[in-house]
């Protein structure tokens, strides 16, 4: 019997798995932070967990393989992976805000964030407009994702001089 072959650094599925592990770690950490604010924020965590479960991970793949192709130091692989995974939160921000602007009902086969939060409002039978609540909650969630992207990328473990060089490009991407 032969032992299983370890994943190659060129294994696309393994990169997706590693990116998902970072995304899940960040969400777990942020869930604890949000819980200290209020237990009522659990739907925010659930919404971002659902949005970021799976996917092709093209942005992290382009960033990671671009870094590798440009001669990235293998000793900094974890930092490159974390920085690349941070792009998923930037993309989530854009998707959530885009769905609000377009009035989209679904995203990746699930209710879009603003529709999901409108449903939370309806189910709880709160006063006021479920739609307005949904839009407000989705905007806040998108903003949280932008903040989390910054946290993940700028705490990834690259030296400060490398992060300084990357910041101008990152600022342009956010703009």
Secondary structure, DSSP 4 states (H G I P E B T S, - for coil): -PPPPPPPTT-HHHHHHHHHHHHHHHHHHHHHHHHHH-GGGHHHHHHHHHHTSS---HHHHHHHHHHHHTT--GGGHHHHHHHHHHHHHHHHHHHHHHHHHHT-SEETTEE-HHHHHHHHHHHHT-SS-HHHHHHHHHHHHHHHHHHHHHHHHHTSS--HHHHHHHHHHHHHHH-
